[in-house]
Amino acid sequence: MAKSGTFSSLHDWLISEDFTSSRQARLHSVYLGWLSLVANPLAFAGFAVVLLLIIVAALAPVIAVHDPFAQDFLTALQAPSATHWFGTDEFGRDVFSRLIYGARTTLYITILVTVIVAPIGFVIGATAGYLGGWVDVVLMRITDIFLSFPSLVLALAFSAALGPGIENAVIAIALTVWPPIARLARAETLTFRHADFVVAAELQGAGTGRILLRHIVPLCAPSIIVRLTLNMSSIILTAAGLGFLGLGAQPPMAEWGAMAASGRQYLLDAWWLTTVPGVAILTVSLAFNLLGDGLRDIMDPRNG
Amino acid sequence: MSMIKAHHLAVSYGHGDNAIKVVRDVSFEVAKGETFGLVGESGCGKSTILGALAGRNRQWNGSIEIDGEAIGQKRTRAQLAKQQLVFQDPFGSIHPRHTIGRTLLEPLEIHGKDRRQERIEKVLTDVGLPLNFRYRYPHQLSGGQRQRVAIARALILEPTILLLDEPTSALDVSIQAEILNLLKDLREREKLTYILVSHDLAVVAHLCDRVAIMQNGEFVEIASRQQLLENTVQHSYTRVLMDGSRGYVAGAHDHLRRRPRTSLPA
């Protein structure tokens, strides 16, 4: 690989295992991860799509050529053209602009659910695995109860009880996503529970909190991150499902599931109304799955 | 003055009817600066005694005194810092995702010690590792280097007692001697008291002043190094152990001598 002078010296500095600072040690492992991500074309494609989604969501006002909420009944249900790239919907709103703004909603739901679910799942699972005994039994039976509900039905029940809306959809989805994370965290914790390095920390007087956060988290993190990334596609699908059923984002907010649902009535005349958001959901879900698979190859401790 | 006093110590695993008494009734004293060996076949309870002394196994009866202080089943941080355990397997005893520096910093943080960087540098020098090793991860180190890190981690809290659980059995023979000599040097320099568990009588004779020979959770004999070297041990089981280790060496020797020269591969 031909590289210019600064780049190749940076590359050498990053690849060298002769560390002179802990920052270099950390950058080294990040850089190795990056190299193996680039070497895996499918995972990199997933990463590129997710990155694109983030950029589009961040720059939505710049990219969108029309106001996503501006109604104009004179131009309702127009087919894709040069002015309206993906056509217009039944209120004459530009589908392309709504799609761009919909990326914001999708990203907002995905990130919020992940941020809520990761610590809850980890704390419950790792505590159960580490402490064992009756704590384990109680926490895991609660997890079992949540696991035994079909997730979309549970989410439906919660959004129906809390009232429709995007925040309630987030809470409802979070309630259905945390149990598998807790199970995973418990299983991972059990494999390290009696490892010598954990015993060594205990014999030096480390408390439960310190052992969970400092010793168990770094070991569980890779598989939990992989699982969360793979979960993001199902979060997107559940959010779209709730939107489709009218329990997620409320009009006039742009949300891909709701957009697909409203286009259903005009399916025969205006195919673009359901197809465009549908393809967007498919692409982003697939991207998260590919990225998750790639991350598993990179981060799983059993690979290195 | 005796550093460790164990009186009628019995240790068990499991609860209720399933409880198994692994150590039945042992009493011993270890003087300050002494190295006390525990020898016996697998499963005789030698590591269990170490676990009870270190605070790992809390199901014990009898009394333990460390540095003149009676120890209960639950220990304070200061009591835990008095003795530290060095594990058998250097590949499993260091956190795989922590750099060596992080591993050494951890006990200092737990005990709220000051001058942390200074202490880490001192202990790395003490165990003969270069200072820039603190930025490395365990997978970048050899087995012997890892065992040095494990010893450094045990030493960083400035304990008076090191409990050594077969510290060299997972290592290559040439590295074993290095680690044993390091332990010998450290004992002199830091005025440490050791309890060494091993099934290798050569290791024990190299390091220990006195050796307890264990069978089925009890001591059959406490022998001095002199007795081991002069082969004047009392108990028949000790003789069996000693003959076992010697017979193995002698047998290997005979086998080499008997092999005809002509059949050697070119």
Interface residues (C-beta under 8 A of the other chain):
Chain A: E17 D18 F19 T20 S21 S22 Q24 A25 A195 D196 F197 V199 A200 A201 E202 L203 Q204 G205 A206 R210 R214 H215 P218 L219 P301 G304
Chain B: A54 G55 R56 R77 L80 A81 Q84 L85 F87 D89 G92 S93 I94 H95 P96 R97 H98 T99 G101 R102 E106 P107 I110 H111 N132 R134 Y135 R136 Y137 H139 Q140 A150 R153 L157
